[in-house]
Amino acid sequence: MKFAFFMMPLHLPTESPSLAFDRDLDLLLYAEQLGYDEFFVGEHHTAAWENIPAPDMFLAKASGLTSVIKLGTSVVSAPFHHPFELAERFAFLDHLSKGRVILGLGPCGLPSDVKLFNIPPTKLRPMLEESVDIMVKLLESPDPIDYEGKFWNLRDMALQLRSYQQPRLKMAMATSGSTGSLDLAGKYGMMIFSPSAQAPPPALPFREHYPRLKATAESHGYSVEREDTRIATYVYLADTREQAWADVEQSIQRDVHDYFFVINGSAGWADSPDQPEEDITPEFVVKRRRWIVGTPDDAIEQLEALDEEVGGLGGVMITTHEWVPHEKSRYSMELFARYVIPHFRGHSADLKREWKRTQDARAAGTLPVVLGRDLKDEYPAGGDQTNLDVRI
């Protein structure tokens, strides 16, 4: 199982953006130190809170300060860019990072960005599909390509520098479980990112996402594995469940009501259109969205349940937030890395088993007495003690 972070980011518009970006970068560097696998950054141009406009520039800086962690986007809004430019920029970033790039793509989910670029919402998905098709052809072909589409036309165009990863860099698609997005991702052998809250029909249930992706990929000559799937959720951990909730309750209320309601209204947060906004409390949101607020044991329990529901988690993406001071965010990351990741990777299984064996031996009275025994009976004065057997 892979473990990653997804950074929109989400910062208050009243603070210094440059200092906020420093904190964002610090979280990425700390994630690598703690052994996380991937770090994804979003692209946004309006509304102030989500304020990284060029994730490739942010990740380029991070690539020079890291060596192992995968660097990805979640997501680049493909309709806003010429596909040749996107393919070229991320192929270049793939070389700068020595093959650590994952290019996550989407149509754009921020209404104010769509308004900024004056693109009819009905054209976003077709533009995404055409852009992906062009980029795959550019990244996979050593020869110039021609392409005549509805939105872009290419004549005799080739990348002078294709990606470090061969036959091309890893690509990904955000999906809520629609057959259209799953089939588009499968058509090009892409990874998928799904939200932890199950979307209502006609979206497919989680358990059907990977089989659909895999079948479509194979029908187009690509191969995907379960580790090419990610579930995105919010996680905040503390030493106790009570402390975790005390830390974040007010900030969850702030983010949901002061930001997300302004962007998209209460749609997607409420159980029904007529549910009063005051009933959409932090506790309600966390339960409905299946976020994780509590202790490492709570995280293990909830992720095990999700793993069972999905039919096997390929990976988890933890959405970053600024619910708490920076050091508490780092501590939550550390708790997850110390206790949750080893549980799912089996790294602590041997230690747990051996400790249980030791406890059982003590309870059964089969552990020998070592400390406090009188050694004079075994080694009389002047005797040879060179073979003294001491176990601690």
N, C-alpha and C positions, 0 to 999 in steps of 0.2 A: 504494500500500500504506500502511495506517495502522499506527502504532506506539504502543503503550499500556503502562500498568502495571496490574497487579492486586495489590492489597494486602489480605491477609487481615485484619489483619497477623499477624505471628508473633513474639511477644516472650517472653522468659523471664519466668515469673511471680515471680521473685525480685527484680525491679528496679522502679524508680519508674515507674508507668504514665504519669504526666503528662509525664515527660521522654521516654518512648517516643513519646507522641503528638506531641511537638514535633519529634522526628526524622521521624516519618511525614509531618507537614505540610511539613517542609523538603524531603523528597524530592519531594513533589507540586509545590512551587514551583520546584524545580530542574528538574523534568521540563518544565515550561512554558518555562523559560529556554533549555533545550537543544533545543526544537522538537518534543517528543513531542506526539502528538495528543490522547491521552485518559488519564484516570487513574480506575481503578475501585477501590472499597472494599467489603469484605464486612461482613456482619452476623453477630455471634455473641454468645451470652449466658452461656456456660459454658466450663469447661475451661481458662480463664485465659490460655492462650497467645494465642489470637485474641480480642483484648479490645476491639474497637470494637463497642458494642452498637447504636449509632444512626448509620449511615453518612451519613444526610441531614444530621445536625448537624455532622459533621466536614466534609462537602462544603460546607455553608452557610458555614462559616468560610473555607474555601478559596476560595469564589466571590468573597469580598470582597477577596482578596489576589491574584487572577489575573484575566486578561481574555480569554484565547483558548482554553486547554485545555478539552476536554470533561470533564465530571465525571459519573461513573457509579457504579452499584452492581453488584457481582458477588459475591454476589447478596443481595437482600433475600429473606428466607424468608417468602413470601406467606401460608402457613397461620397464622402467628403474629399477623396483623394483620387488622383489618376493612378490606375493599377500598376503602371510601369514604375512610377515613383515609389509606391509602396514596396513593390518587389525589390527594387534596387536598394532602398534604404535598409530594409531588413536583411537582405543578403549581406550588405556591408556590415551591419551590426553583428551578424552571425560570425563573420571573420574576426571582428574586434573581440568577440567573446570566446573565440575558438569553439564554435559549434554549440553554444548554450541557449540559442534563441528559440522561443515558441511564439509564433505569430497568431494571436487570437483575434478573430474578426467578428464583426456584427453589423447590423444595419443602422444602429444608434437607438438608444432608449431614452435619451434626454430631450424632451419636447422643445426646450429653448434652443438647443443646438440645431435641431431640425429647422426651426424658425429662422435661425441665423443664416443657414445656408440656403434657405428658401427652396427646399426640396419637398415636393408633395409626398406625404407619408405613404401613399400607395406605391410610390416608386422606390422606396428604400430597399425592400426585399429583392425586387428584380435587379437593382443596381448592385447589391451585394453579390448575388449569384453570378452576374456577368463579371464583376471584379475578380472573384475567386477563380473563375474559369481562366481569365487572362493571366493572372499571377501564376497559377500552376503551370500553364504553358510556358511562360517566360522562365520560370525557375527550373523546369525540367528539360527545356530544349536548348542545346548548344547552338542551334541555328536560328536566324531571324524568323519571326513569325508575322503573319498577316492576320488581322482579326477585324471583322465587321460586325459590330453589335448595335444595340439600341442606344447605348449611352457612350461607348468609346469605340474608336476606330484606330487600329494600329497598322502601319505599313512598314514592313522590313525592319522590325525592331527586335533587338536582342540585348540581353544583359551582358555587359563586358566582364562583369564579375558575378557569377552565380554563387549560391550560398556555400558556406564551409561544410555544412551537412550535405551529404549526397544520398540519394539523387536530388533531394531538396530539403530545405529546413522544415522543421515540424510546424504544422498549422493546426488551428483549433477553432471551434465554433461554439458560441453560447446558445443554449436551447432550453426551452421550458418543457420539451417533450413533444413538440409538434412533429408530425411525420415529415413535413417539408424540411425543417432544419436538420433533423436526424438524417434524412436521405441526402441532403446537400453535404453534410459532413462526411457521410459514408462514401459518397461518390468520389471524394478526393482523399480518402484515408486520413481524415482529420480527427483530432481529439474533440471531446465535447465537455462543456461546463454546464451543469444543471443546478438550479437553486434547491435548497434543502426542503422548501415547502412544495409539496406536490401540487402542480397546476391542475385545475379541473378539466374534465373532458371538453373537447376532443383530444387534449394532450394525453399521451400514453403514460401509464404508470411507470415508475422508476424501473421496475424489474424488466420492462420491455425495451428500455433505451439501448442498452448494450447489444442485445441480440439483433435489434433492427439496424444499428450502426454497423455491426460486424457483417451481417448478411449483405447489406448494400455495398460495403467496401469490397467484399470478395467478388461481388458481381461486376465490379469495375476494375478488378485486378489489383486491389490494394489489400493490405493486411492490417488489422487493428487488434489490440489486446484490451483486456479489461482495465489495465493500467492506463489506458488512453481516456478513461472517464474520470470526471471530478464532480464532487458535490460541494457546492459553496454554501457556507453558513457563517454566522457570527459566533465567536467563542470568547468568553471572558472567564478566567479562573482566578480563584483566591484560595486561601487556606481553609476557609469555611464557606458554606453556601450563604450564610447570613452576611458575611463580609462582602462576598461578591455582589449580592443584590444591593447592599448599602452603597457600594462603590458606583454602580452603574444606573440605578433606577432613574434618577433625574435626567441623566444624559440621554438615555433611550427615549424618554418622553420628549426631550428637546429635539433630537434628530428626527423622530417620526413626525411630530406635529409642526415643528418650525421649518423643516426642510422638505421632507418627502411629501407631506400633504400639499405644500405649495407647488411642488413639481407636478405631481400626478393626482392630487386629491386623495381621498381615503380609499379609492378603488384599489383592490389588492390587499388592503390591510383589514378591511371589515369583513364580517361574515355575510352581510347583506347590504344592499344600497341604503336602506333606511336605518342602519345602526348608528346611534349617536356617536359623534367623534369622542365625547368624553368617556365612552365605554371602551375605547381603544387604548387601554392602559399598557404600561410596559410589560406587565405579567401576561396580558392577553396577547400582545405582539410576540413575545418570546415563545409562548406555547404554540401559537398559530403558525409562526414561521419556523418553528423547531430550531431556534437558536439555543445555544448552550451557555448558561450562566450558573456557575457553581464551583465545584471542586474537580480535580482530576478524575476522581471516581465517578462523578456525575457525567463527565465527558465520555469516559469509557463506556458507561452504561448506555448513553444515548447513541453513541456511534455504533456500538454493537447492535442495537435495535435497528438502526438505519442500514447497517451492513446486511442484516437478515432480510430487511424489506427489499433492498436493491438486488439481492442475490449475489452480493460480493462488491464491496466498495473498491474502486480502482484508486481513488485518492480523495483527499479532503482539502478544500480551499477555505482558509480562515480569512474572513473579511476584516480588514483593519478598520479601526475607528478611534476616535479620541474621546471616549467616554470617561477616561481617567487621566491623571497626570502621566507623563511619559514613562517614568520609572515603574509605575504599576502596570502599564502595557507590556513593558519588557518582562516583568515578573510573571505575568499571565503566559507570555510566550515560553518562558523558562519552565513553568510548571507543566505545560503541555509537552514540552520536549523531554522533561525528566521522567514523567510518569505515563503519559498517554501514548506517545510514539513507541516507546519500548514495549508496551503491552501488545500493540498490534503487530509489531515486527518480530515479536518473540524474543527480544533481546534480554528481557528480564525473567523469562520463563525458567531458565536453569537456576537462577538465584532464588526465585520463589520456591521452586521444588526442593532445593537443597536446604533452605531454611526450614521448610515444613518437615523435612526428614530429620533435621536436628531437633526440632521441637518434639517430634514424636519419640525420638530416642530418649530425650530427657524425661518425658512423661512415662515412658516404659522402664525407666531406670537402667538403661543399657549404656549410658555414657560413663566412662571411667572417671574416677576421682583423680585430679591432677594437682590442682592448687591446694596448698595447705597440708599435703600429706607429709609424714615424717620420713625423710630419706635416709636417716641414720641406720634403719633396719636393713635397707638395701645396700648401702655403701658404708661399711664400718670405717672408723677413723683410719686414715692412711690408705684406704682402698682406692682402686682405680675407678674414676668417675668419667673417663673419656667417652664411654658409651651411654651416658645418661640420656634417656629418651624423654624429651619434654614436648608435649603437644599443647599448643595454645590456640 
